[in-house]
Amino acid sequence: MDEIQLIERSGGHFYRTPIGILPSVTTIMRSVPKPQVESWKSRTPNWQEISQHACDVGSRTHRIIERYLKNGLIDQFYSDEIARSFSAFRCWLEASGFEPVESERMIWSERGYGGTVDLVGYLNDELYVIDIKTSRAVYPDYSLQIAAYRTGYEERTREKIKGMGIVRLDKPTGGFEWRAYDDEAYQSAWAAFSQLCESWHAAYGGEGEI
C-alpha cells in the first residue's frame, strides 16, 4: 500500500504522498460555485456555528461507522443526530445487501490530488466506491467528488470499479437516500473534476509539491 498521510493547512486538507503534497478532493471542490450556500450565509448570522456543528456530526458519524465496520463496536453517540445517522446507515446496509471490503481508504492520483474513500465493497456482486453524506440533500457536485475517488482508487489498487454512489443519512428522520451513478455520469463527472483539478494547480501550484 502506498504511504500517504493527511495533513492540515490553512487552505484546506492536503495529503503527503510519494509524489509530493497534494490537495484533497474536497479542497479542490471549494472552487465550485455554490450560489445557494452563499445566499444562505448572507441571511444566517450564525452560519459558521451551524456549519461547524454539521461538520462535527458528519465527522463523528464517519468515525463510528468505520469502527463498526472494522470491529463491530458502537461508540457513544454524543447526540441524537449522530444516533439517527448511524441508524440510517445500518438500515441502508441491511436494505442494500452491501458487502464492505474497505473503509476510510486514503488514495492519491497522479493527476494531482488525494482523498479518503468512505466505502469500497460489493453491491449486487459488483465493486462500488461509496461516499457517505449527512447533508440535507444529494447535491450535484457530489458526483464529481465520488468520480475523483473512483479514479484514484483504481489507480492505486488496479482494481476495476463497476459502480459508484452516494448514501445520504438523514439526521432529522433517521432515513437514508441512495444515489447511484452509471458510467456515463461517471465520465461526465470525472471530466468536470479533471478541469477543476487543472485549474486549481494552475492557480495554487505552489501549495502542492508534485
N, CA, C and O of each residue as an XYZ file, in Angstrom:
840
protein
N       0.847     -1.195      0.000
C       0.000      0.000      0.000
C       0.884      1.246      0.000
O       1.878      1.307      0.723
N       0.519      2.239     -0.810
C       1.290      3.478     -0.861
C       1.246      4.189      0.479
O       0.231      4.183      1.175
N       2.371      4.801      0.825
C       2.411      5.564      2.064
C       1.794      6.929      1.809
O       2.206      7.639      0.892
N       0.822      7.292      2.605
C       0.107      8.559      2.426
C      -0.323      9.064      3.791
O      -0.703      8.285      4.666
N      -0.259     10.363      3.958
C      -0.579     10.959      5.251
C      -1.416     12.219      5.052
O      -1.088     13.073      4.228
N      -2.491     12.323      5.810
C      -3.329     13.513      5.771
C      -2.676     14.608      6.599
O      -2.247     14.367      7.727
N      -2.600     15.817      6.039
C      -2.054     16.963      6.756
C      -3.018     18.137      6.618
O      -3.733     18.263      5.624
N      -3.020     18.990      7.634
C      -3.912     20.143      7.647
C      -3.130     21.405      7.324
O      -2.030     21.610      7.838
N      -3.694     22.245      6.476
C      -3.125     23.545      6.163
C      -4.254     24.566      6.212
O      -5.434     24.215      6.217
N      -3.872     25.820      6.248
C      -4.889     26.872      6.314
C      -5.778     26.874      5.073
O      -6.930     27.305      5.123
N      -5.232     26.390      3.963
C      -6.005     26.390      2.721
C      -6.863     25.161      2.525
O      -7.538     25.037      1.503
N      -6.853     24.237      3.494
C      -7.682     23.044      3.381
C      -6.930     21.784      3.756
O      -5.878     21.843      4.393
N      -7.480     20.630      3.357
C      -6.842     19.335      3.612
C      -5.873     19.014      2.478
O      -6.156     19.263      1.306
N      -4.723     18.453      2.857
C      -3.730     18.026      1.876
C      -3.237     16.639      2.264
O      -3.436     16.187      3.392
N      -2.592     15.973      1.316
C      -2.058     14.642      1.557
C      -0.581     14.599      1.170
O      -0.192     15.047      0.092
N       0.231     14.049      2.077
C       1.630     13.802      1.755
C       1.702     12.439      1.069
O       1.323     11.425      1.655
N       2.187     12.418     -0.163
C       2.187     11.211     -0.983
C       3.585     10.956     -1.545
O       4.476     11.790     -1.389
N       3.781      9.810     -2.195
C       5.084      9.535     -2.801
C       5.488     10.540     -3.880
O       6.671     10.629     -4.209
N       4.553     11.290     -4.435
C       4.904     12.263     -5.471
C       4.800     13.700     -4.966
O       4.846     14.640     -5.760
N       4.661     13.877     -3.665
C       4.610     15.223     -3.106
C       3.346     15.488     -2.319
O       2.537     14.586     -2.100
N       3.179     16.731     -1.895
C       1.996     17.129     -1.147
C       0.911     17.560     -2.130
O       1.103     18.472     -2.934
N      -0.226     16.884     -2.046
C      -1.322     17.111     -2.989
C      -2.563     17.625     -2.275
O      -2.819     17.249     -1.131
N      -3.336     18.480     -2.936
C      -4.597     18.941     -2.343
C      -5.609     17.809     -2.304
O      -5.586     16.910     -3.144
N      -6.491     17.862     -1.323
C      -7.550     16.862     -1.251
C      -8.621     17.164     -2.291
O      -8.707     18.275     -2.813
N      -9.421     16.167     -2.576
C     -10.554     16.357     -3.483
C     -11.458     17.470     -2.962
O     -11.902     18.317     -3.738
N     -11.739     17.478     -1.653
C     -12.639     18.485     -1.092
C     -12.040     19.883     -1.154
O     -12.772     20.861     -1.302
N     -10.717     19.992     -1.044
C     -10.069     21.297     -1.170
C     -10.217     21.827     -2.592
O     -10.516     23.004     -2.793
N     -10.010     20.966     -3.566
C     -10.200     21.367     -4.962
C     -11.655     21.736     -5.226
O     -11.938     22.664     -5.984
N     -12.583     21.001     -4.594
C     -14.007     21.238     -4.820
C     -14.492     22.564     -4.252
O     -15.599     22.999     -4.571
N     -13.695     23.207     -3.425
C     -14.097     24.510     -2.886
C     -14.299     25.551     -3.980
O     -15.002     26.544     -3.786
N     -13.673     25.313     -5.136
C     -13.777     26.274     -6.231
C     -15.097     26.168     -6.994
O     -15.381     27.000     -7.855
N     -15.902     25.155     -6.686
C     -17.203     25.011     -7.345
C     -18.160     26.082     -6.819
O     -18.374     26.164     -5.610
N     -18.739     26.905     -7.698
C     -19.680     27.944     -7.243
C     -20.880     27.331     -6.525
O     -21.455     26.346     -6.987
N     -21.248     27.921     -5.395
C     -22.401     27.448     -4.629
C     -23.277     28.652     -4.265
O     -23.293     29.088     -3.113
N     -24.003     29.184     -5.251
C     -24.814     30.388     -5.007
C     -25.860     30.209     -3.907
O     -26.135     31.145     -3.156
N     -26.446     29.010     -3.809
C     -27.456     28.785     -2.770
C     -26.827     28.834     -1.382
O     -27.424     29.353     -0.438
N     -25.618     28.290     -1.266
C     -24.914     28.327      0.017
C     -24.567     29.763      0.388
O     -24.745     30.173      1.535
N     -24.073     30.526     -0.582
C     -23.709     31.918     -0.308
C     -24.932     32.739      0.081
O     -24.856     33.616      0.941
N     -26.058     32.445     -0.561
C     -27.297     33.144     -0.220
C     -27.719     32.812      1.205
O     -28.141     33.690      1.958
N     -27.601     31.528      1.571
C     -27.938     31.098      2.935
C     -27.035     31.778      3.955
O     -27.508     32.218      5.003
N     -25.758     31.868      3.664
C     -24.820     32.524      4.574
C     -25.194     33.984      4.794
O     -25.123     34.495      5.911
N     -25.591     34.642      3.720
C     -25.874     36.075      3.803
C     -27.084     36.387      4.686
O     -27.198     37.489      5.222
N     -27.984     35.416      4.833
C     -29.178     35.656      5.646
C     -29.159     34.882      6.966
O     -30.153     34.859      7.693
N     -28.013     34.245      7.272
C     -27.884     33.464      8.502
C     -26.688     33.961      9.302
O     -25.553     33.582      9.012
N     -26.923     34.807     10.308
C     -25.811     35.403     11.063
C     -24.871     34.380     11.691
O     -23.661     34.602     11.742
N     -25.413     33.268     12.168
C     -24.579     32.271     12.845
C     -24.244     31.087     11.937
O     -24.145     29.953     12.404
N     -24.071     31.350     10.646
C     -23.833     30.267      9.692
C     -22.561     29.476      9.994
O     -22.501     28.272      9.746
N     -21.542     30.159     10.532
C     -20.298     29.445     10.836
C     -20.503     28.413     11.938
O     -19.972     27.305     11.871
N     -21.275     28.788     12.950
C     -21.566     27.869     14.050
C     -22.373     26.670     13.555
O     -22.101     25.525     13.918
N     -23.367     26.957     12.721
C     -24.206     25.887     12.184
C     -23.378     24.951     11.307
O     -23.513     23.731     11.399
N     -22.524     25.520     10.459
C     -21.693     24.717      9.565
C     -20.706     23.851     10.343
O     -20.474     22.695      9.990
N     -20.128     24.415     11.399
C     -19.173     23.660     12.199
C     -19.856     22.494     12.910
O     -19.306     21.397     13.004
N     -21.069     22.755     13.410
C     -21.827     21.685     14.066
C     -22.129     20.555     13.087
O     -21.977     19.379     13.417
N     -22.557     20.923     11.880
C     -22.873     19.901     10.872
C     -21.629     19.101     10.507
O     -21.691     17.888     10.308
N     -20.495     19.799     10.421
C     -19.232     19.126     10.110
C     -18.847     18.147     11.220
O     -18.400     17.034     10.945
N     -19.022     18.568     12.474
C     -18.706     17.709     13.613
C     -19.575     16.450     13.617
O     -19.088     15.343     13.846
N     -20.871     16.642     13.360
C     -21.791     15.493     13.317
C     -21.361     14.524     12.218
O     -21.334     13.311     12.425
N     -21.025     15.070     11.050
C     -20.599     14.225      9.940
C     -19.329     13.462     10.253
O     -19.227     12.270      9.961
N     -18.350     14.150     10.854
C     -17.069     13.508     11.179
C     -17.242     12.405     12.212
O     -16.673     11.322     12.069
N     -18.029     12.676     13.258
C     -18.251     11.668     14.294
C     -19.011     10.466     13.739
O     -18.727      9.323     14.095
N     -19.974     10.737     12.868
C     -20.734      9.643     12.255
C     -19.815      8.753     11.426
O     -19.918      7.527     11.479
N     -18.919      9.370     10.662
C     -17.976      8.602      9.856
C     -17.083      7.716     10.733
O     -16.829      6.556     10.409
N     -16.613      8.285     11.849
C     -15.726      7.518     12.732
C     -16.457      6.322     13.349
O     -15.900      5.230     13.453
N     -17.706      6.542     13.754
C     -18.490      5.454     14.344
C     -18.744      4.352     13.320
O     -18.658      3.166     13.641
N     -19.058      4.748     12.084
C     -19.295      3.762     11.029
C     -18.020      2.975     10.739
O     -18.062      1.756     10.569
N     -16.890      3.674     10.684
C     -15.618      2.986     10.416
C     -15.334      1.932     11.489
O     -14.979      0.800     11.163
N     -15.488      2.298     12.763
C     -15.216      1.347     13.841
C     -16.210      0.186     13.833
O     -15.851     -0.960     14.104
N     -17.446      0.501     13.521
C     -18.481     -0.530     13.471
C     -18.162     -1.559     12.389
O     -18.298     -2.762     12.610
N     -17.736     -1.083     11.219
C     -17.438     -1.990     10.119
C     -16.179     -2.806     10.383
O     -16.074     -3.947      9.934
N     -15.223     -2.229     11.105
C     -13.953     -2.912     11.329
C     -14.001     -3.904     12.484
O     -13.394     -4.972     12.415
N     -14.727     -3.549     13.553
C     -14.710     -4.452     14.712
C     -16.072     -4.664     15.368
O     -16.160     -5.306     16.415
N     -17.132     -4.132     14.767
C     -18.468     -4.363     15.286
C     -18.829     -3.546     16.510
O     -19.906     -3.724     17.078
N     -17.932     -2.639     16.929
C     -18.194     -1.829     18.116
C     -18.958     -0.561     17.761
O     -18.816     -0.016     16.667
N     -19.763     -0.106     18.702
C     -20.528      1.128     18.523
C     -20.105      2.108     19.608
O     -20.243      1.820     20.798
N     -19.595      3.254     19.204
C     -19.148      4.262     20.161
C     -20.327      5.006     20.778
O     -21.477      4.845     20.370
N     -20.002      5.820     21.770
C     -21.003      6.714     22.347
C     -21.465      7.682     21.259
O     -20.653      8.193     20.487
N     -22.759      7.926     21.204
C     -23.304      8.710     20.097
C     -23.158     10.224     20.262
O     -23.160     10.938     19.260
N     -23.036     10.722     21.448
C     -22.879     12.158     21.710
C     -24.164     12.962     21.473
O     -24.432     13.911     22.209
N     -24.946     12.607     20.479
C     -26.162     13.371     20.186
C     -27.169     12.494     19.459
O     -26.823     11.462     18.885
N     -28.426     12.929     19.498
C     -29.481     12.200     18.795
C     -29.255     12.222     17.285
O     -29.595     11.263     16.591
N     -28.680     13.320     16.771
C     -28.423     13.416     15.333
C     -27.470     12.314     14.881
O     -27.683     11.687     13.843
N     -26.432     12.085     15.653
C     -25.477     11.045     15.302
C     -26.115      9.669     15.426
O     -25.892      8.799     14.583
N     -26.906      9.470     16.473
C     -27.598      8.191     16.660
C     -28.519      7.898     15.480
O     -28.557      6.773     14.980
N     -29.260      8.913     15.035
C     -30.168      8.720     13.893
C     -29.387      8.469     12.603
O     -29.791      7.645     11.783
N     -28.269      9.178     12.424
C     -27.450      8.984     11.228
C     -26.893      7.563     11.178
O     -26.893      6.923     10.126
N     -26.422      7.080     12.321
C     -25.872      5.733     12.363
C     -26.973      4.697     12.126
O     -26.757      3.702     11.435
N     -28.148      4.936     12.700
C     -29.278      4.044     12.472
C     -29.636      3.998     10.988
O     -29.953      2.938     10.449
N     -29.581      5.160     10.336
C     -29.872      5.225      8.901
C     -28.854      4.401      8.113
O     -29.210      3.716      7.155
N     -27.588      4.473      8.524
C     -26.563      3.698      7.830
C     -26.832      2.205      7.966
O     -26.741      1.466      6.985
N     -27.161      1.759      9.162
C     -27.407      0.332      9.364
C     -28.637     -0.124      8.565
O     -28.676     -1.245      8.058
N     -29.630      0.750      8.461
C     -30.817      0.416      7.658
C     -30.436      0.270      6.188
O     -30.873     -0.661      5.512
N     -29.604      1.214      5.695
C     -29.154      1.115      4.305
C     -28.333     -0.143      4.085
O     -28.503     -0.826      3.074
N     -27.448     -0.456      5.016
C     -26.591     -1.629      4.902
C     -27.435     -2.897      4.770
O     -27.149     -3.768      3.948
N     -28.469     -2.980      5.586
C     -29.330     -4.162      5.557
C     -30.184     -4.202      4.293
O     -30.347     -5.253      3.673
N     -30.725     -3.041      3.923
C     -31.618     -2.997      2.760
C     -30.872     -3.233      1.448
O     -31.414     -3.844      0.526
N     -29.638     -2.754      1.360
C     -28.885     -2.830      0.114
C     -28.166     -4.161     -0.071
O     -27.915     -4.586     -1.199
N     -27.833     -4.820      1.046
C     -27.034     -6.025      0.961
C     -25.570     -5.744      0.653
O     -24.836     -6.633      0.221
N     -25.157     -4.515      0.876
C     -23.779     -4.114      0.600
C     -22.800     -4.928      1.436
O     -23.010     -5.125      2.633
N     -21.719     -5.403      0.795
C     -20.684     -6.182      1.461
C     -19.388     -5.369      1.480
O     -18.703     -5.286      0.461
N     -19.042     -4.768      2.621
C     -17.863     -3.901      2.696
C     -16.559     -4.672      2.484
O     -16.410     -5.810      2.932
N     -15.628     -4.028      1.796
C     -14.278     -4.548      1.611
C     -13.275     -3.655      2.332
O     -12.368     -4.145      3.004
N     -13.441     -2.349      2.189
C     -12.574     -1.373      2.835
C     -13.393     -0.168      3.273
O     -14.442      0.132      2.703
N     -12.891      0.516      4.297
C     -13.500      1.781      4.697
C     -12.401      2.775      5.034
O     -11.338      2.406      5.534
N     -12.678      4.047      4.751
C     -11.730      5.134      5.023
C     -10.352      4.832      4.421
O      -9.328      4.928      5.098
N     -10.351      4.470      3.152
C      -9.108      4.164      2.438
C      -8.539      5.448      1.814
O      -9.187      6.070      0.972
N      -7.349      5.833      2.222
C      -6.707      7.012      1.649
C      -6.082      6.660      0.301
O      -5.424      5.631      0.146
N      -6.310      7.550     -0.670
C      -5.787      7.323     -2.019
C      -5.143      8.610     -2.531
O      -5.344      9.684     -1.964
N      -4.376      8.491     -3.595
C      -3.880      9.669     -4.308
C      -3.838      9.350     -5.790
O      -3.829      8.186     -6.191
N      -3.812     10.386     -6.586
C      -3.808     10.202     -8.027
C      -2.641     10.960     -8.653
O      -2.268     12.041     -8.197
N      -2.085     10.386     -9.681
C      -1.031     11.050    -10.433
C      -1.553     12.292    -11.143
O      -0.771     13.099    -11.646
N      -2.869     12.444    -11.184
C      -3.451     13.654    -11.773
C      -3.282     14.857    -10.843
O      -3.489     15.999    -11.254
N      -2.896     14.589     -9.554
C      -2.581     15.694     -8.670
C      -3.547     15.946     -7.534
O      -3.825     17.100     -7.208
N      -4.067     14.894     -6.922
C      -4.959     15.076     -5.776
C      -4.913     13.848     -4.870
O      -4.456     12.778     -5.272
N      -5.392     14.022     -3.653
C      -5.525     12.922     -2.711
C      -6.935     12.905     -2.151
O      -7.725     13.815     -2.401
N      -7.241     11.868     -1.397
C      -8.577     11.788     -0.822
C      -8.738     10.557      0.041
O      -7.848      9.710      0.118
N      -9.886     10.471      0.689
C     -10.219      9.313      1.511
C     -11.564      8.755      1.058
O     -12.588      9.436      1.124
N     -11.547      7.521      0.603
C     -12.763      6.860      0.130
C     -13.503      6.276      1.335
O     -12.939      5.486      2.092
N     -14.758      6.666      1.506
C     -15.519      6.194      2.665
C     -15.704      4.688      2.662
O     -15.394      4.017      3.646
N     -16.210      4.156      1.555
C     -16.516      2.724      1.484
C     -16.160      2.150      0.121
O     -16.353      2.787     -0.914
N     -15.639      0.939      0.147
C     -15.461      0.147     -1.067
C     -16.020     -1.234     -0.752
O     -15.734     -1.806      0.299
N     -16.813     -1.757     -1.665
C     -17.379     -3.072     -1.412
C     -18.285     -3.519     -2.543
O     -18.377     -2.871     -3.586
N     -18.947     -4.633     -2.317
C     -19.764     -5.238     -3.367
C     -21.252     -4.949     -3.169
O     -21.815     -5.111     -2.086
N     -21.847     -4.520     -4.259
C     -23.282     -4.275     -4.314
C     -23.802     -5.029     -5.522
O     -23.428     -4.732     -6.656
N     -24.660     -5.997     -5.281
C     -25.146     -6.864     -6.358
C     -23.980     -7.492     -7.122
O     -23.995     -7.581     -8.350
N     -22.970     -7.926     -6.362
C     -21.795     -8.624     -6.896
C     -20.902     -7.748     -7.765
O     -20.060     -8.268     -8.497
N     -21.067     -6.436     -7.701
C     -20.204     -5.519     -8.445
C     -19.492     -4.594     -7.468
O     -20.071     -4.165     -6.470
N     -18.216     -4.287     -7.768
C     -17.405     -3.485     -6.868
C     -17.747     -1.999     -7.009
O     -17.704     -1.431     -8.100
N     -18.087     -1.392     -5.870
C     -18.508      0.011     -5.829
C     -17.594      0.823     -4.919
O     -17.041      0.302     -3.950
N     -17.442      2.113     -5.244
C     -16.930      3.088     -4.283
C     -18.131      3.925     -3.859
O     -18.954      4.322     -4.685
N     -18.215      4.186     -2.553
C     -19.389      4.853     -1.999
C     -18.959      5.948     -1.047
O     -18.047      5.767     -0.240
N     -19.626      7.090     -1.149
C     -19.368      8.201     -0.242
C     -20.572      8.371      0.678
O     -21.721      8.281      0.247
N     -20.288      8.618      1.944
C     -21.346      8.790      2.944
C     -21.544     10.277      3.220
O     -20.576     10.997      3.468
N     -22.769     10.730      3.179
C     -23.081     12.131      3.443
C     -24.137     12.232      4.546
O     -25.023     11.384      4.661
N     -24.019     13.294      5.358
C     -25.045     13.585      6.359
C     -25.668     14.950      6.071
O     -26.132     15.638      6.980
N     -25.671     15.323      4.817
C     -26.188     16.619      4.376
C     -27.714     16.578      4.246
O     -28.343     15.541      4.461
N     -28.286     17.714      3.894
C     -29.745     17.798      3.741
C     -30.226     17.222      2.422
O     -31.401     16.881      2.285
N     -29.330     17.110      1.450
C     -29.708     16.606      0.130
C     -28.475     16.030     -0.554
O     -27.352     16.212     -0.085
N     -28.693     15.336     -1.662
C     -27.592     14.884     -2.504
C     -27.390     15.957     -3.564
O     -28.188     16.080     -4.494
N     -26.330     16.725     -3.423
C     -26.097     17.871     -4.295
C     -25.358     17.446     -5.561
O     -24.626     16.455     -5.556
N     -25.552     18.203     -6.654
C     -24.962     17.819     -7.948
C     -23.444     17.647     -7.924
O     -22.916     16.767     -8.603
N     -22.737     18.473     -7.153
C     -21.271     18.389     -7.160
C     -20.743     17.140     -6.469
O     -19.555     16.839     -6.584
N     -21.580     16.412     -5.762
C     -21.134     15.180     -5.118
C     -20.640     14.162     -6.150
O     -19.747     13.364     -5.866
N     -21.229     14.199     -7.346
C     -20.817     13.234     -8.370
C     -19.362     13.453     -8.775
O     -18.662     12.496     -9.105
N     -18.899     14.707     -8.753
C     -17.505     14.997     -9.087
C     -16.569     14.403     -8.035
O     -15.523     13.838     -8.357
N     -16.965     14.543     -6.786
C     -16.153     14.036     -5.684
C     -16.011     12.513     -5.756
O     -14.904     11.987     -5.644
N     -17.119     11.812     -5.941
C     -17.060     10.356     -5.958
C     -16.356      9.845     -7.220
O     -15.729      8.785     -7.196
N     -16.459     10.598     -8.323
C     -15.736     10.225     -9.549
C     -14.228     10.329     -9.340
O     -13.471      9.492     -9.832
N     -13.793     11.354     -8.611
C     -12.369     11.510     -8.314
C     -11.880     10.359     -7.430
O     -10.785      9.837     -7.638
N     -12.687      9.968     -6.449
C     -12.314      8.851     -5.582
C     -12.219      7.550     -6.384
O     -11.294      6.758     -6.208
N     -13.190      7.356     -7.258
C     -13.197      6.135     -8.071
C     -11.921      6.039     -8.917
O     -11.280      4.990     -8.966
N     -11.565      7.133     -9.573
C     -10.380      7.133    -10.422
C      -9.112      6.906     -9.601
O      -8.255      6.111     -9.986
N      -8.994      7.601     -8.474
C      -7.822      7.451     -7.621
C      -7.698      6.048     -7.060
O      -6.598      5.503     -6.978
N      -8.818      5.462     -6.674
C      -8.793      4.107     -6.120
C      -8.345      3.109     -7.185
O      -7.544      2.216     -6.911
N      -8.865      3.267     -8.397
C      -8.462      2.358     -9.477
C      -6.971      2.496     -9.777
O      -6.294      1.500    -10.034
N      -6.465      3.714     -9.745
C      -5.036      3.929     -9.994
C      -4.173      3.211     -8.961
O      -3.184      2.563     -9.305
N      -4.554      3.332     -7.706
C      -3.711      2.804     -6.640
C      -3.814      1.284     -6.494
O      -2.832      0.627     -6.149
N      -4.973      0.738     -6.751
C      -5.189     -0.689     -6.493
C      -5.189     -1.550     -7.744
O      -5.021     -2.767     -7.663
N      -5.380     -0.917     -8.918
C      -5.541     -1.643    -10.186
C      -6.803     -2.502    -10.203
O      -6.962     -3.386    -11.044
N      -7.688     -2.222     -9.263
C      -8.995     -2.890     -9.246
C      -9.954     -2.117    -10.158
O      -9.926     -0.887    -10.195
N     -10.789     -2.835    -10.882
C     -11.760     -2.191    -11.751
C     -13.054     -1.958    -10.984
O     -13.711     -2.905    -10.553
N     -13.413     -0.696    -10.818
C     -14.652     -0.336    -10.137
C     -15.805     -0.376    -11.134
O     -15.708      0.170    -12.233
N     -16.877     -1.016    -10.748
C     -18.025     -1.160    -11.645
C     -19.105     -0.102    -11.411
O     -19.910      0.176    -12.299
N     -19.118      0.491    -10.201
C     -20.160      1.470     -9.916
C     -19.753      2.410     -8.796
O     -18.780      2.163     -8.084
N     -20.499      3.478     -8.650
C     -20.231      4.440     -7.576
C     -21.553      5.045     -7.133
O     -22.519      5.105     -7.893
N     -21.569      5.492     -5.876
C     -22.822      6.045     -5.378
C     -22.650      6.833     -4.101
O     -21.591      6.818     -3.473
N     -23.712      7.522     -3.733
C     -23.788      8.319     -2.513
C     -24.894      7.737     -1.640
O     -26.001      7.487     -2.117
N     -24.591      7.521     -0.357
C     -25.647      7.180      0.591
C     -25.764      8.356      1.560
O     -24.834      8.670      2.303
N     -26.920      8.986      1.529
C     -27.154     10.144      2.406
C     -27.933      9.700      3.634
O     -28.998      9.092      3.529
N     -27.381     10.015      4.796
C     -28.009      9.648      6.061
C     -28.725     10.867      6.605
O     -28.096     11.885      6.892
N     -30.032     10.770      6.749
C     -30.832     11.930      7.148
C     -30.847     12.085      8.672
O     -31.386     11.241      9.388
N     -30.255     13.159      9.145
C     -30.127     13.367     10.589
C     -31.467     13.584     11.297
O     -31.652     13.061     12.396
N     -32.407     14.333     10.714
C     -33.669     14.554     11.432
C     -34.554     13.320     11.553
O     -35.237     13.142     12.562
N     -34.547     12.455     10.516
C     -35.515     11.359     10.488
C     -34.917      9.980     10.713
O     -35.633      9.054     11.096
N     -33.610      9.826     10.480
C     -33.011      8.504     10.557
C     -33.240      7.671      9.311
O     -32.982      6.468      9.305
N     -33.727      8.314      8.249
C     -33.896      7.619      6.980
C     -32.635      7.749      6.134
O     -31.669      8.395      6.539
N     -32.655      7.129      4.953
C     -31.496      7.235      4.071
C     -31.944      7.462      2.636
O     -33.080      7.166      2.267
N     -31.031      7.992      1.841
C     -31.266      8.196      0.410
C     -30.070      7.614     -0.331
O     -28.924      7.894      0.018
N     -30.331      6.814     -1.339
C     -29.268      6.200     -2.127
C     -29.274      6.768     -3.541
O     -30.318      6.819     -4.192
N     -28.109      7.193     -4.009
C     -27.988      7.721     -5.364
C     -26.820      7.033     -6.072
O     -25.665      7.203     -5.683
N     -27.122      6.264     -7.101
C     -26.094      5.582     -7.880
C     -25.845      6.349     -9.174
O     -26.735      7.029     -9.685
N     -24.625      6.233     -9.698
C     -24.242      6.919    -10.929
C     -23.732      5.893    -11.933
O     -22.875      5.070    -11.612
N     -24.267      5.949    -13.153
C     -23.844      4.997    -14.177
C     -22.539      5.466    -14.825
O     -21.991      6.503    -14.452
N     -22.052      4.700    -15.788
C     -20.763      5.004    -16.415
C     -20.777      6.347    -17.148
O     -19.782      7.073    -17.154
N     -21.904      6.664    -17.757
C     -21.998      7.946    -18.460
C     -21.873      9.114    -17.473
O     -21.185     10.099    -17.741
N     -22.551      8.983    -16.328
C     -22.454     10.020    -15.289
C     -21.040     10.112    -14.738
O     -20.538     11.200    -14.456
N     -20.398      8.937    -14.587
C     -19.013      8.916    -14.102
C     -18.092      9.661    -15.055
O     -17.301     10.500    -14.623
N     -18.185      9.366    -16.332
C     -17.314     10.006    -17.315
C     -17.519     11.517    -17.338
O     -16.555     12.277    -17.423
N     -18.762     11.946    -17.262
C     -19.066     13.378    -17.256
C     -18.522     14.057    -16.001
O     -17.922     15.130    -16.074
N     -18.739     13.418    -14.847
C     -18.280     13.983    -13.584
C     -16.756     14.004    -13.518
O     -16.167     14.963    -13.021
N     -16.124     12.954    -14.015
C     -14.663     12.891    -14.000
C     -14.063     13.988    -14.881
O     -13.064     14.606    -14.511
N     -14.664     14.229    -16.036
C     -14.186     15.292    -16.925
C     -14.287     16.647    -16.234
O     -13.379     17.472    -16.332
N     -15.396     16.867    -15.537
C     -15.588     18.147    -14.836
C     -14.589     18.296    -13.693
O     -14.022     19.371    -13.497
N     -14.374     17.216    -12.937
C     -13.405     17.305    -11.839
C     -11.996     17.506    -12.374
O     -11.227     18.271    -11.791
N     -11.638     16.845    -13.459
C     -10.310     16.998    -14.042
C     -10.027     18.460    -14.383
O      -8.919     18.950    -14.164
N     -11.022     19.147    -14.914
C     -10.866     20.562    -15.229
C     -10.656     21.391    -13.966
O      -9.823     22.296    -13.935
N     -11.424     21.070    -12.923
C     -11.263     21.773    -11.649
C      -9.861     21.555    -11.086
O      -9.225     22.487    -10.592
N      -9.391     20.317    -11.168
C      -8.074     19.975    -10.647
C      -6.982     20.736    -11.392
O      -6.063     21.271    -10.771
N      -7.075     20.786    -12.705
C      -6.103     21.527    -13.508
C      -6.126     23.008    -13.167
O      -5.079     23.646    -13.053
N      -7.326     23.549    -13.006
C      -7.461     24.967    -12.670
C      -6.867     25.260    -11.292
O      -6.215     26.285    -11.094
N      -7.099     24.352    -10.347
C      -6.561     24.552     -9.004
C      -5.045     24.602     -9.043
O      -4.437     25.478     -8.427
N      -4.428     23.673     -9.759
C      -2.966     23.629     -9.821
C      -2.401     24.829    -10.580
O      -1.307     25.306    -10.279
N      -3.155     25.308    -11.562
C      -2.702     26.500    -12.284
C      -2.710     27.728    -11.383
O      -1.857     28.608    -11.501
N      -3.700     27.773    -10.468
C      -3.844     28.938     -9.585
C      -3.007     28.830     -8.313
O      -2.467     29.825     -7.830
N      -2.904     27.600     -7.769
C      -2.260     27.419     -6.468
C      -1.142     26.376     -6.509
O      -0.886     25.697     -5.514
N      -0.495     26.253     -7.630
C       0.515     25.208     -7.783
C       1.570     25.190     -6.706
O       2.127     24.137     -6.397
N       1.853     26.342     -6.130
C       2.871     26.409     -5.082
C       2.460     25.717     -3.809
O       3.307     25.389     -2.978
N       1.135     25.483     -3.638
C       0.651     24.818     -2.417
C       0.996     23.338     -2.421
O       1.162     22.737     -1.360
N       1.104     22.752     -3.591
C       1.432     21.338     -3.688
C       2.882     21.181     -4.109
O       3.492     22.126     -4.611
N       3.425     20.022     -3.914
C       4.809     19.752     -4.262
C       4.863     18.489     -5.095
O       5.435     17.480     -4.684
N       4.270     18.557     -6.252
C       4.181     17.371     -7.103
C       5.539     17.069     -7.731
O       5.670     16.105     -8.485
